[in-house]
Structure formats: structure tokens, C-alpha cells
Amino acid sequence: MNKQERITFVINTLKEKYPSIPIPLDHKDPYTLLIAVLLSAQCTDVRVNKITPLLFAKADNPYDMIKMSVEEIKAIIRPCGLSPMKSKGIHGLSHILIDKHDGKVPQSFEALEELPAVGHKTASVVMSQAFGVPAFPVDTHIHRLMYRWNLTNGKNVTQTEKDAKRIFPEEIWNDLHLQIIWYGREYSPARGWNLDLDVITKTIGRKSILEEYYKKNPEKISGF
């Protein structure tokens, strides 16, 4: 396959496996999504989805959130990790939303990235999932798979995002980044990886990745 054929194969396979795409983080509006994404840094979505109902029962909007102290927020979100930084960020950004944005989550990358504890990836998730603006947030799954599929040589998520935006049509970015995340979790994880289940990598994977896999799993080498 040439590169365009490999890209088409990825798109079609993901569309076939995930015709409807669930949003990984539970939320009801842009604000609760923003908080959930912020909490997901270095924490699993499953854990975040267990913690956010406890937090949102007390405060699911910036006006109620600033009535809580940073310590109260920290006590609730502690299981998500990085709670000192995240609690200050949640409290601080809630103040800014009230003071600068009439209590609403702004609909621009620049304004979102100015908020405390909100980086480019968090802003991209909010812009794509809350507002439908084309974005391609790159998490560890996407970074890993884009390299395994020989679609990027990126040594960091910034380069991987640039390559993804260059090779995939903009109109499918918002669906595709979620499809890749689900595929990575289900078929192409970092640990416990079974290449026989991972049809995309098995078909178009980077040669060095495949060779390394079969070196570690010689019993699966037939047909390689």
C-alpha cells in the first residue's frame, strides 16, 4: 500500500468498527466537559467519571465552584492525582470565566489556553466535543498508534498533531481522534498488546515495530 491507501484503510477500518462514537468523559455542558478534561490529565477516564458526579453534585457551574475553597475541591478530586494543581486550576478558571466571560466557557483556543491548568490538548477537546470546531487532540493512544502505523515520525505530541491534521481530512478530525482513542484502548494498547487482534497495525504497521513485536513473541511469527 502507498501512503494514501494506508490512510484510507485506517479511516475505513475505524469507521467500520466505531460507526457511533461515545464520548469518553461524562458531562452535560461545556463547563462540566472542561473540568472533566482537566481532571483527566495523568488519570484514567473511568476514574474521572467516578469523581465528577461527586464534584458536580456540589458545583456544576463556575458560580457554585467558587463558593467552594481550593481545599474542598482538592479533597474531592484527590483520587484523580495532581490534586493540588488541578484544584487551584479549577477554582482559578471558574473565577476567570465569571470575570471575563460572563460565566461561560469561551469558544476559542486562545481564550481557553489562557485559563489556569488548561493546555492545548484540553482546549482542543473542548473545542471539538463541546463546540464542534475541527480539532485533533493527541493523547498517548493517538501518539502511540500514529507512530505504530508509520503515519508520523513525531517524537512528541505536537509533531504528531501536525502530521494528523496534514494527512486526515479536516471534516473527520472530531470523529477520527475519538475512534483512534477507542481503537487504541481496545485493540492496540501499550501493554498486553495482541497483534492478531490489531488489524490496522498488522496490515500497515511500521516494519521496525512489527519486527520488535515478533522478536518478543516468536510463537506468532507465522505469516510475517
N, C-alpha and C positions, 0 to 999 in steps of 0.2 A: 504493500500500500504506500502511495505517496502521502505527503503531509495532509493535504486537503481530504483525502479519503479517510485518513485516520481521524481527523476532526469530525467528519460526517458520521463515522462509525461510533464515536463517543456520544455525539448528540442523539443519534437514533437509538442506541442501546439504553441510554439514560431515560429517554422519553418512553421507551417500551417498559422499562422496569418501574418508573415512577410517573405514571400518567397524571395522577393528582399528588400534589406535594404538600405534606403537612409542614407547618411552621414549627421548628424545634422548641421555641420558648413560648410558654403560655403568657398571653397578655390580652388586654381588651382595648387598648388605645395607644397612641404614640408615646405617651409618658410611661406607661407601665412596660412597654417594649424597651424603651431607653434604659430604664432601671434594670430590667431583666438582662439585657445585653451587657451592661456594665458589670453586673454580678457574675456573668459567665466567664470573665477573664480567669484563666487557670482554674476553672471549675466546670464540672460536667453540667450539661443542660438538665439532666434528670435531677440533680441536686438543687439546681436553681429553681426548678419547677416545684420542688417541695418547700422551698424557703419563701418564694414570692407571695404565696397566699397568706402567710403569717404577717409579712410586712405590709401587704396591700390591705389586709383587714384593718390595719391601723391608719394607713396612709396610702391612698392610690392616686393622689394628686399632689402637686407641689405645695399647695396651701396647707394641707394637713401634714405633709412631710416636715415642713419647717417648724411645726409645733412640737415635734419630737426633738430630743437632743441627739447629738452625734453618738453619744454613748448608748442611748436607747436603740438607735439604728444598728450600731455595731453589735449589740447583744443578739439581735435577731438574725443578722446576716453572717455571723461568725462561721457557721459551717461551710460557707462558700469560699473561705480563705481570703487573705488580703483585706480583712475587715476594717483595719484602721484607715487605710487609704480609701476603700470603697465607701465607707460610711461618711467620711469627710466630703468625698466627691458627690454623693447623693444629696447631702444636706446643702452643699455649696451650689450645685447646679440648680437645685429647686429654688433657692433664693434668686439666682440669676434669671431663671425662667419667669419668675414673678416680676422682678425689677425691670427686665429688658424686653420680655416677650409676652407680656400680658398673661403669664401663666401657661402659655402654650409652647410645645416643642417646635423650634424653628425648622423650616423646610429648606435648609441649605447646608452643604457640607461645611462651609466656613464657620457659620454660626454654631453648628453642633460641635465642631472641633475646638471651639473656644471654651466650651464648658469643661469644668474640672473633671478629670478621670475619664474623659471621652476622647478616644483616639480615632484614627482614620477608619479602622475596621468597624468600631461601634457606630460611627457616623454612617458608614456605608450600609450596615444592616438596617438602621432606622430609615434611611432614605429609600432603600429598596422595598422593605417589608411594610413600612408604615405609610409611605407616600407614593410608592410605585415608580420612583425615579430610577433609571437604569444605574446599577452599581454592581461591583463584583467583589464583595468582601472575601478575603482569603484567610481561612483558618488553617489549622495544622493538617486537617484532612485534605483540603484542596491543594495545599502546598506539596504534600506528600504525593498525591495522585498525579498532579500535573508533571512532576518530575518522573514518577514511575512510567507515565505514558509518553515520555520523551517529548512533551509539549512545551517545556521550559528548561533552561539550564540555570534558572534563578537560584541564587544562593540565599535569597531572603524573600519574604512575602511581598515586598514592594515590587521586585522584578517579576515574581510570579503573577501578581495582579496585572502588571503592564502587558505581559505576554497573553494572559487570558483575555483581556479586553481587545487585544490586537487580533487574535485568531477566531474568537467566537462572535457571532452577530449580536449587536447591542440589544436587539429586541428580545433575546432569550436569556440575557445575563441573570435577571432576577430569579427565573426558574432554575437555570442551569447550576448556579452556585449552590442552591439547596439540594438539587439532585446529586451533585458530586459529593456533598457532605453525607447524605444518606447512604450513597453507594460506598463511600469510604468506611463508614461505620459498619455496614452490613457485609461487604464483600472484600474490602481491601484495607484492613486495619494495620496499624503499626506492629501490633503483637498478635500472635495466634493466627497469622495470615495463611490461608489455604489457597494457593494459586488456582487450583482446579475450580474453585467457586468464583474466581475473579476473571470473568470472561474478557473484560477490556484489557487488563494488563497482560493476560495470557496471549491475547491476539496482537496487541500493538506495543507491548511494553519495551522499555529501554533494554537493550541487549545486556548491558552490564548488570542491571537489576535482576533479569531473568537468570543469568549465569550464576550470580551470587545466591539466588534462591535455590537453584538446583544443586549447587555445591553443598548447601546446608541440608538439602532434602534429596539425597541421591536416589531414594526409592521412588521419586516421582519423575525421574528423568526420561522415561519412555516417551517418545514422541517429540522431544525437544530438538 
